[in-house]
């Protein structure tokens, strides 16, 4: 009996111990799981980024074609009455520019392509390249390869001069670095005016570009799409999209980058009222600077400049306009808290400004962009003795640059004036180095006061084709003048920023 009882007790004990062990395991497992839920997960430790050298990019500058009468489609089927001396005058054109290396180095090979990439004329040069091509009437592309890990420095201008006829005026379009989005502020499609948009695809792949228009009452209902083969250009008459007194245009491309420009031309009855080419402004931002430029005493009194501002957002924008002069900044009377309705384009007169150099700074609570238009009135002619001729010039808003090239056109121009502006709160020392036909002159150091604009008083060498401008956040403009029999004509050329890009990208592995 005792033995059987002991065996039974051992079996009971083993059963109890096994049960207790199972319960303990469950409790421990539950405690571990609970603790895991209560404790925060450890922060992931990302792998360090790896720098990958992608090399220097080349410099690509796209130049628009010469102005043409808006109704002329190039087929030669438009005729004008020579008795009235209008319409058919052919502009005298010149493509001028300079491509150089930096720090004494030469740039890589430079190609100039005039016209279509497949059928156009292509020229290739090496070393410091001076471009001075007369009679260029088609779009052109300057393409400079990198050298020694650097993007070349360069700028170019498509010049056009017509002393009589519908296209009377001096235009100087700065050649553009292509981008996927461009804003162009300027032009009108009201009666007697035309705005012709040119879009160029300098790349190797087909591109689709969407053209949208904003006006004084809001965005236009119509937009259009432009399909461009590699190296191809196409134009759109903006009056087919909207009839507006005030225009702003956005060109957005898919599949590649493009360059765009608007030919703005107008007639006052049968009297020419100015021709110019509008190039890209900065993207909309809450701080925008236009200039510098110079205002004469006659302009200040009778024909003040106009700053055009577009508010592309869907909200009301409130802006404050300041004028930066040689004496510092001053609020523009009446525009300290100007309200811009959503999606509208507004012209603000600079009436009351003092003659001399100035720039315009716009601060806004919504992103905006802008440009300035100047008008120079000449003399009346036989066509209409009561109406004097007018030339107009547009200057787009641009970002301040640490370095850039400012062209000094020679052919077709009678006088150049260089202006500098500093919209920052600190004084800047700006270095201005003239560049001639393959040589660099001694650099000039210019002190530019905070919130100010100035005319470069130092005389530049007679053979200077451009100036290399360096500073903290520099704004610079060439004011080009041409003397016609019935008055002065004007063009304004902004600084072309250094296109040097960061040479490395950061690569970090991860899941997507």
FENHU-V160358 format. One record per pair of residues at least 12 apart in sequence whose ideal C-beta (glycine too) atoms are under 7 Angstrom apart, sorted by the first residue. I is the first residue (numbers start at 0). J is the second residue. D is the distance in whole Angstrom. If there is no record, write none. Layout:
[[I,J,D] [I,J,D]]
This chain:
[[45,507,7] [46,507,6] [46,508,6] [48,505,4] [48,506,6] [48,507,4] [49,506,5] [50,503,5] [50,505,6] [51,503,6] [51,504,5] [51,506,5] [52,502,6] [52,503,5] [53,502,7] [53,503,7] [53,504,6] [54,145,7] [54,502,7] [55,145,4] [55,148,5] [55,149,5] [55,150,5] [55,502,6] [56,145,7] [56,150,6] [56,500,5] [57,142,6] [57,143,6] [57,144,5] [57,145,5] [57,150,7] [58,98,7] [58,143,4] [58,150,6] [58,151,5] [58,153,5] [58,498,5] [59,140,7] [59,142,5] [59,176,6] [59,177,6] [59,201,6] [60,141,4] [60,153,6] [60,155,5] [60,174,4] [60,175,7] [60,176,7] [61,140,5] [61,174,6] [61,175,5] [61,177,6] [61,199,5] [61,201,5] [61,258,4] [62,94,6] [62,138,6] [62,139,4] [62,155,6] [62,157,4] [62,172,7] [62,174,4] [63,138,6] [63,157,6] [63,172,5] [63,197,5] [63,260,4] [63,276,6] [64,136,6] [64,137,5] [64,138,5] [64,197,6] [65,90,5] [65,92,5] [65,136,4] [65,159,5] [66,90,6] [66,159,5] [66,166,5] [66,170,6] [66,262,5] [66,264,6] [66,274,5] [66,276,7] [68,86,6] [68,165,6] [68,166,7] [69,193,4] [69,195,6] [69,236,6] [69,264,7] [83,269,6] [83,382,7] [84,163,6] [84,164,6] [85,164,5] [85,165,5] [85,269,6] [86,164,6] [86,165,5] [88,161,6] [88,163,6] [88,164,3] [88,166,6] [90,159,4] [90,160,6] [90,161,4] [90,166,6] [91,160,5] [91,411,6] [92,134,6] [92,135,6] [92,136,6] [92,158,6] [92,159,5] [93,132,7] [93,133,5] [93,158,5] [93,410,5] [93,411,5] [94,130,6] [94,132,4] [94,135,4] [94,139,6] [94,155,7] [94,157,6] [95,130,6] [95,131,5] [95,155,7] [95,156,5] [95,158,6] [95,406,7] [95,408,5] [95,409,7] [95,410,7] [96,130,4] [96,141,6] [96,153,7] [96,154,6] [96,155,3] [96,156,6] [96,174,7] [96,406,7] [97,129,6] [97,130,7] [97,153,6] [97,154,7] [97,404,7] [97,434,6] [97,464,5] [97,465,5] [98,128,4] [98,141,7] [98,143,5] [98,151,5] [98,153,4] [99,127,5] [99,151,7] [99,152,5] [99,153,7] [99,434,7] [100,146,6] [100,149,7] [100,151,6] [101,149,6] [101,152,6] [104,146,6] [104,147,5] [104,149,7] [105,126,5] [105,127,6] [105,146,6] [106,143,5] [106,146,5] [106,151,4] [107,143,6] [107,144,3] [107,145,6] [107,146,4] [107,151,7] [108,123,6] [108,125,5] [108,144,5] [109,123,7] [109,124,5] [109,128,4] [109,141,7] [109,143,5] [110,123,5] [110,142,5] [111,130,6] [111,139,6] [111,141,6] [112,139,7] [112,140,5] [113,135,6] [113,137,6] [113,139,5] [114,137,4] [115,230,6] [115,231,6] [116,229,6] [116,230,2] [117,230,6] [127,437,4] [129,436,5] [129,437,7] [129,464,6] [130,155,6] [131,410,7] [138,197,7] [138,199,5] [138,232,4] [140,201,5] [141,153,7] [141,155,6] [141,174,7] [148,502,7] [149,499,7] [150,498,5] [150,499,5] [150,500,7] [152,404,6] [152,467,7] [152,497,6] [153,404,6] [154,173,7] [154,404,4] [154,405,7] [154,406,5] [154,465,6] [154,495,4] [155,174,4] [155,406,7] [156,171,5] [156,172,7] [156,173,6] [156,174,7] [156,406,5] [156,408,6] [156,492,6] [157,172,5] [157,174,6] [158,171,5] [158,408,6] [158,411,5] [160,411,4] [160,481,6] [162,483,4] [162,484,7] [164,271,7] [165,266,6] [165,271,6] [166,264,6] [166,274,5] [167,271,4] [167,274,7] [167,388,6] [167,390,7] [168,273,5] [168,274,4] [168,275,6] [168,390,4] [168,488,6] [169,390,7] [169,479,7] [169,481,4] [169,488,4] [169,489,6] [169,490,5] [170,274,6] [170,275,5] [170,276,5] [170,490,6] [171,408,6] [171,479,6] [171,490,4] [171,492,5] [172,260,6] [172,276,4] [172,278,6] [173,278,6] [173,492,5] [173,493,6] [173,495,6] [175,258,4] [175,278,6] [175,279,6] [176,498,6] [177,201,6] [177,256,4] [177,257,6] [177,258,5] [178,256,5] [179,251,7] [179,252,5] [179,256,5] [180,249,7] [180,251,5] [180,282,7] [181,250,5] [181,259,5] [181,279,4] [182,247,7] [182,249,6] [182,279,6] [182,280,5] [182,282,6] [182,283,7] [182,368,5] [183,248,5] [183,259,6] [183,261,5] [183,277,5] [183,279,6] [183,280,7] [184,247,5] [184,280,5] [184,307,5] [184,309,6] [184,368,6] [184,369,6] [184,370,4] [184,395,7] [185,246,7] [185,261,6] [185,263,6] [185,277,4] [185,307,7] [185,370,5] [185,372,7] [185,393,4] [186,237,7] [186,246,4] [186,261,5] [186,263,4] [186,277,6] [187,243,7] [187,244,5] [187,245,7] [187,246,6] [187,265,7] [188,237,5] [188,238,4] [188,241,6] [188,242,5] [188,243,5] [188,246,6] [189,242,6] [189,243,7] [189,244,5] [191,265,6] [191,266,5] [191,267,7] [192,264,7] [192,265,4] [193,236,7] [193,238,6] [193,264,5] [194,237,4] [194,238,7] [194,246,6] [194,261,5] [194,263,6] [195,234,6] [195,236,6] [195,261,7] [195,262,4] [196,210,6] [196,234,6] [196,235,5] [196,237,6] [196,248,6] [196,259,6] [196,261,5] [197,232,6] [197,234,5] [197,259,7] [197,260,5] [198,225,5] [198,227,7] [198,232,7] [198,233,6] [198,250,6] [198,257,5] [198,259,5] [199,232,4] [199,257,6] [199,258,5] [200,227,4] [200,229,6] [200,230,7] [200,231,6] [200,255,6] [200,257,5] [201,230,7] [201,258,7] [202,229,6] [202,255,4] [202,256,6] [203,229,5] [204,229,6] [204,254,6] [204,255,5] [205,227,7] [205,228,6] [205,229,7] [205,254,6] [206,227,5] [206,252,5] [206,253,7] [206,254,5] [206,255,4] [206,257,6] [207,224,6] [207,226,6] [207,252,7] [207,253,5] [207,254,6] [208,224,7] [208,225,5] [208,227,7] [208,250,6] [208,251,7] [208,252,5] [208,257,5] [209,222,6] [209,224,5] [209,251,5] [210,222,6] [210,223,5] [210,225,6] [210,235,6] [210,248,7] [210,250,6] [211,249,5] [212,237,6] [212,240,5] [212,241,5] [212,246,7] [212,248,6] [213,247,4] [213,309,5] [213,311,6] [213,342,6] [213,344,5] [214,241,6] [214,243,3] [214,245,6] [214,246,6] [214,344,6] [215,243,6] [215,244,6] [215,245,5] [215,343,6] [215,344,6] [216,343,7] [217,342,4] [217,343,6] [218,342,5] [219,240,5] [219,241,4] [221,240,5] [221,241,7] [223,235,6] [223,240,6] [245,307,6] [245,344,4] [245,346,6] [246,344,7] [247,309,4] [247,344,5] [248,261,6] [259,279,7] [260,276,5] [260,277,6] [260,278,5] [261,277,4] [262,276,6] [263,275,5] [263,277,6] [263,393,7] [267,386,6] [268,383,6] [268,386,6] [269,382,5] [269,383,6] [270,382,6] [270,383,5] [270,386,4] [270,388,6] [271,388,5] [272,389,5] [273,374,7] [273,389,5] [273,390,5] [273,391,3] [275,391,5] [275,392,5] [275,393,5] [275,490,7] [277,393,5] [278,395,6] [279,395,6] [280,368,5] [280,369,7] [280,370,6] [280,395,4] [280,396,4] [281,368,6] [281,396,5] [281,397,6] [281,398,5] [282,368,7] [283,311,6] [283,366,4] [283,367,5] [283,368,5] [284,366,5] [285,362,7] [285,363,5] [285,364,7] [285,366,6] [286,362,6] [287,361,4] [287,367,6] [287,368,6] [287,369,5] [287,396,5] [288,358,6] [288,360,5] [288,396,6] [288,399,7] [288,422,5] [288,474,6] [289,306,6] [289,358,7] [289,359,5] [289,369,5] [289,370,6] [289,371,5] [289,394,6] [289,396,5] [290,357,6] [290,358,3] [290,359,6] [290,371,7] [290,394,7] [290,420,5] [290,452,6] [290,474,6] [290,476,7] [291,356,5] [291,357,6] [291,358,4] [291,418,4] [291,419,6] [291,420,4] [291,452,4] [291,474,6] [291,476,5] [292,357,7] [292,371,6] [292,373,7] [292,394,6] [292,418,7] [292,476,6] [292,478,7] [292,491,6] [293,355,7] [293,356,5] [293,416,7] [293,418,6] [293,454,7] [293,478,6] [294,352,6] [294,354,5] [294,355,7] [294,357,6] [295,354,6] [296,354,4] [298,373,7] [299,352,6] [299,353,7] [299,354,5] [302,374,5] [302,376,6] [303,348,5] [303,349,5] [303,350,4] [303,352,7] [304,349,5] [304,371,5] [304,372,7] [304,373,5] [305,346,5] [305,347,7] [305,348,6] [305,349,7] [305,372,5] [306,320,7] [306,347,5] [306,349,6] [306,359,5] [306,369,6] [306,371,5] [307,344,6] [307,346,5] [307,369,6] [307,370,5] [307,372,7] [308,339,6] [308,345,5] [308,347,7] [308,361,6] [308,367,5] [308,369,5] [309,344,5] [309,367,6] [309,368,6] [310,339,4] [310,341,7] [310,342,7] [310,343,6] [310,365,6] [310,367,5] [311,342,6] [312,341,6] [312,365,5] [312,366,6] [313,341,5] [313,342,7] [314,341,6] [314,365,6] [315,338,6] [315,339,7] [315,340,6] [315,341,6] [316,339,4] [316,363,5] [316,364,6] [316,365,4] [316,367,6] [317,336,6] [317,338,6] [317,363,7] [317,364,5] [318,337,5] [318,339,6] [318,361,5] [318,362,7] [318,363,4] [318,367,6] [319,335,5] [319,336,6] [319,362,5] [320,334,4] [320,337,7] [320,347,6] [320,359,6] [320,361,6] [321,360,4] [322,352,6] [322,357,5] [322,359,6] [323,357,6] [323,358,4] [323,360,6] [323,420,6] [323,422,6] [323,450,5] [323,451,6] [323,452,5] [324,353,6] [324,355,6] [324,356,7] [324,357,5] [324,451,7] [324,452,6] [325,355,6] [325,356,6] [325,451,6] [325,452,7] [325,453,6] [327,450,5] [327,451,6] [328,450,4] [331,349,7] [332,351,6] [334,347,6] [339,367,7] [356,418,5] [356,452,4] [356,453,6] [356,454,5] [357,452,5] [358,420,4] [358,422,7] [358,452,5] [358,474,6] [359,371,6] [360,422,5] [368,396,6] [369,396,5] [370,393,6] [370,394,6] [370,395,5] [370,396,6] [371,394,5] [372,391,6] [372,393,5] [373,391,7] [373,392,5] [373,489,6] [374,389,5] [374,391,5] [375,389,7] [375,390,5] [375,486,7] [375,487,6] [375,488,7] [375,489,5] [376,389,5] [377,389,7] [377,485,5] [377,486,2] [378,485,5] [378,486,5] [380,485,6] [388,485,5] [388,486,6] [390,488,4] [390,489,6] [392,489,5] [392,490,5] [392,491,5] [394,476,6] [394,491,4] [394,493,6] [395,493,6] [397,474,7] [397,493,5] [397,494,7] [399,422,7] [399,472,3] [399,473,6] [399,474,6] [400,473,6] [400,494,6] [400,496,4] [400,497,7] [401,469,7] [401,470,7] [401,471,7] [402,468,7] [402,469,5] [402,497,4] [403,468,5] [403,494,4] [403,495,5] [403,496,5] [403,497,6] [404,465,5] [404,467,6] [404,495,5] [405,417,7] [405,465,6] [405,466,5] [405,468,6] [405,475,5] [405,477,6] [405,494,5] [406,465,5] [406,477,6] [406,492,6] [407,463,5] [407,464,6] [407,465,6] [407,466,7] [407,477,6] [408,479,6] [409,464,7] [411,481,6] [412,479,5] [412,480,7] [412,481,6] [413,480,6] [413,481,5] [413,482,5] [414,480,4] [415,477,6] [415,478,7] [415,479,6] [416,454,6] [416,478,4] [417,455,4] [417,466,7] [417,475,7] [417,477,6] [418,452,6] [418,453,7] [418,454,5] [418,455,7] [418,475,7] [418,476,5] [418,478,7] [419,445,6] [419,447,5] [419,453,6] [419,455,6] [419,473,7] [419,475,5] [420,452,4] [420,474,4] [421,447,4] [421,448,7] [421,449,6] [421,451,6] [422,450,6] [422,474,7] [423,449,6] [423,471,7] [423,472,6] [424,449,5] [424,450,7] [425,449,6] [426,446,6] [426,447,7] [426,448,6] [426,449,6] [427,447,5] [427,470,5] [427,471,5] [428,444,6] [428,446,6] [428,470,7] [429,445,5] [429,447,5] [429,468,6] [429,469,7] [429,470,4] [429,473,6] [430,442,5] [430,444,6] [430,469,4] [430,470,7] [431,443,5] [431,445,6] [431,455,7] [431,466,5] [431,468,6] [432,466,6] [432,467,4] [433,459,5] [433,460,5] [433,463,4] [433,466,5] [434,463,7] [434,464,6] [434,465,5] [434,466,7] [434,467,6] [435,460,6] [435,462,4] [435,463,6] [435,464,6] [436,462,6] [436,464,7] [440,460,5] [440,463,7] [443,457,5] [468,494,6] [473,494,7] [474,494,7] [475,494,4] [476,491,6] [476,492,7] [476,493,6] [477,492,4] [478,491,6] [479,492,6]]
